[in-house]
């Protein structure tokens, strides 16, 4: 039997990405291997974070019973879950579902991208202010396709410069969706707009975290 450490399951709207504003079911798993300076889910990231142990069957039944088509798998770092591949395979059998998995960019995606009807990846590239850039698995850019997204969370101009460098080096525009998000409360939103204008970053999307605007930025389960 495959079991998973689930911190929370909740219904809300997607706060960012291609399906921003759309209804989604979120499944948050325990544990992360990184420690970003701006992380807003530290309460879910350690080995001691409270969780409910759920079987693959229980999780899958939760998904089906919800009646929601957009499923967002997050964490922590969900790809650290033992047997997460089996869960993704099971979800992939249900062609009515749109599966998105949020991953921090440090876990190699090759074996997950080979799953039949694989999920769409929303992969972070950790910029300098995160203090985690050295852990990025650059091989992952080989496995991204048009259904996937690379997300850059920027806290200052140095971060924006690095994002531009990576976008251009790996020819990300046209290969996958590209989003730049602000570290909440750390960078002037207008400066991101001006940066996009200055460098003519066609095809790059600026996004805000809708859930932090609608609800308290520290709120859980939204």
C-alpha positions in Angstrom: 0.0 0.0 0.0 1.3 3.5 -0.9 0.9 6.1 1.9 1.5 9.8 1.8 2.0 12.5 4.4 -0.7 15.1 3.7 -0.6 18.4 5.6 -3.9 19.7 4.2 -6.5 19.3 1.4 -8.7 22.3 0.6 -10.8 23.9 -2.1 -10.1 27.4 -3.4 -9.2 29.2 -6.5 -5.8 29.1 -8.1 -3.9 32.2 -7.0 -1.4 32.2 -9.8 -0.4 30.5 -13.0 -2.2 29.6 -16.2 -5.4 28.8 -14.3 -5.4 31.8 -12.0 -8.9 32.5 -10.7 -10.2 29.0 -11.5 -11.6 26.6 -9.0 -9.0 24.0 -7.8 -8.5 21.3 -5.2 -5.2 21.7 -3.4 -3.3 18.8 -1.9 -0.3 19.9 0.2 2.3 17.3 1.2 4.7 17.5 4.1 8.5 18.3 3.9 10.8 20.4 1.7 14.5 20.1 1.0 15.0 23.8 0.6 14.7 26.8 3.0 13.9 29.9 0.9 14.3 33.2 2.6 10.7 34.2 1.7 9.0 30.8 2.2 5.3 31.1 3.2 4.8 27.4 4.0 7.6 26.8 6.6 4.9 25.3 8.8 4.6 22.4 6.3 8.2 21.9 5.4 9.9 19.9 8.2 9.9 16.3 9.2 8.0 17.2 12.3 5.2 19.2 10.6 1.8 17.7 11.5 0.3 15.5 8.8 -2.3 12.9 8.1 -1.1 9.7 6.7 -3.4 8.8 3.7 -3.3 5.9 1.3 -3.3 6.3 -2.5 -6.9 5.1 -2.6 -8.0 7.6 0.0 -6.3 10.4 -1.7 -7.7 9.5 -5.1 -11.2 9.1 -3.7 -10.9 12.6 -2.2 -10.1 14.0 -5.6 -12.9 12.3 -7.4 -15.5 13.0 -4.7 -14.6 16.7 -4.7 -16.1 17.1 -8.2 -13.2 19.6 -9.0 -11.3 19.2 -12.3 -8.2 21.3 -11.5 -6.0 19.5 -9.0 -2.9 21.4 -7.7 -0.3 19.2 -5.9 2.0 21.3 -3.7 4.0 21.3 -0.5 6.6 21.6 0.8 8.2 19.8 -2.1 5.7 17.2 -3.3 8.2 15.2 -5.4 10.0 14.2 -2.1 7.0 12.0 -1.2 7.8 8.4 -1.4 5.8 6.8 -4.2 4.5 10.2 -5.5 5.0 8.7 -9.0 2.3 6.1 -8.3 -0.1 8.8 -7.2 0.6 10.8 -10.4 0.1 7.7 -12.5 -3.2 7.1 -10.9 -4.4 10.6 -11.4 -3.2 10.5 -15.0 -5.6 7.6 -15.7 -8.5 10.0 -15.1 -8.6 12.1 -18.3 -11.2 14.5 -16.8 -8.7 15.9 -14.5 -6.1 18.7 -15.0 -3.2 17.9 -12.8 -0.6 20.5 -11.9 2.3 19.9 -9.6 4.3 22.7 -8.0 8.0 21.9 -7.6 10.9 23.9 -6.4 13.3 23.2 -9.2 15.8 21.1 -7.2 14.3 17.6 -8.0 15.0 16.1 -11.4 11.8 15.8 -13.5 12.8 13.2 -16.0 11.0 10.2 -14.5 7.9 12.2 -13.8 7.7 13.7 -17.3 7.7 10.2 -18.7 4.4 9.2 -16.9 1.6 8.7 -19.3 -0.6 11.8 -19.3 1.9 13.4 -17.0 1.0 16.4 -14.9 1.9 19.9 -15.9 4.8 21.2 -13.9 5.0 24.6 -12.4 8.7 24.7 -11.6 10.4 27.4 -9.7 13.8 28.8 -10.5 15.1 30.1 -7.2 16.7 33.5 -7.7 19.6 34.9 -5.6 17.5 36.5 -2.8 16.0 33.0 -2.0 19.5 31.8 -1.0 18.7 28.5 -2.7 19.8 29.1 -6.3 22.7 26.7 -6.0 20.3 23.8 -5.6 18.6 24.3 -9.0 18.7 21.2 -11.3 19.4 22.9 -14.6 18.8 19.6 -16.4 15.1 20.1 -15.8 14.9 22.7 -18.6 15.2 19.8 -21.0 12.0 18.2 -19.9 9.6 21.2 -19.9 7.0 21.5 -22.7 4.3 24.0 -23.6 2.0 22.7 -20.9 4.5 23.6 -18.2 5.5 26.8 -16.4 8.7 28.3 -15.0 8.1 30.7 -12.2 10.6 33.3 -11.0 9.9 34.8 -7.6 11.8 38.1 -7.5 12.6 40.2 -4.4 14.8 42.9 -6.0 16.4 44.1 -9.3 19.3 41.6 -9.0 16.7 38.8 -9.0 15.0 40.3 -12.1 18.4 40.5 -13.9 19.0 36.8 -13.1 15.6 35.8 -14.3 16.1 37.6 -17.6 19.5 35.8 -18.0 17.9 32.4 -17.4 14.9 33.0 -19.6 17.2 34.0 -22.5 19.9 31.3 -21.9 17.4 28.5 -22.0 15.0 30.0 -24.6 12.1 29.6 -22.2 9.6 31.9 -24.0 7.9 29.6 -26.6 9.0 26.5 -24.8 6.8 26.9 -21.8 4.9 29.6 -19.9 7.1 32.1 -18.0 5.9 34.0 -15.0 7.6 36.6 -12.7 6.1 37.0 -9.2 7.1 39.5 -6.5 8.2 38.4 -3.1 5.2 39.7 -1.3 5.9 43.1 0.2 9.6 43.1 -0.8 9.7 44.8 -4.3 7.7 47.6 -5.9 5.3 46.1 -8.3 5.9 48.9 -10.8 9.6 48.0 -10.9 8.8 44.6 -12.4 6.6 46.3 -15.0 9.4 48.7 -15.9 11.9 45.9 -16.1 9.7 44.0 -18.5 9.3 47.1 -20.6 13.0 48.0 -20.5 14.1 44.6 -21.9 11.1 44.0 -24.1 10.4 40.7 -22.4 7.7 39.6 -24.9 5.9 36.5 -23.7 6.8 36.9 -20.1 3.9 37.2 -17.6 3.9 39.3 -14.5 1.6 37.8 -11.9 0.4 38.6 -8.4 -0.6 36.0 -5.8 -4.4 36.5 -5.8 -4.9 34.5 -2.6 -2.7 37.0 -0.7 -4.8 39.9 -2.0 -8.2 38.3 -1.3 -7.3 36.9 2.1 -4.8 37.6 4.9 -1.3 36.9 3.4 -0.6 34.5 6.4 -3.9 32.6 6.0 -3.8 28.8 5.5 -6.2 26.7 3.4 -7.0 29.5 0.9 
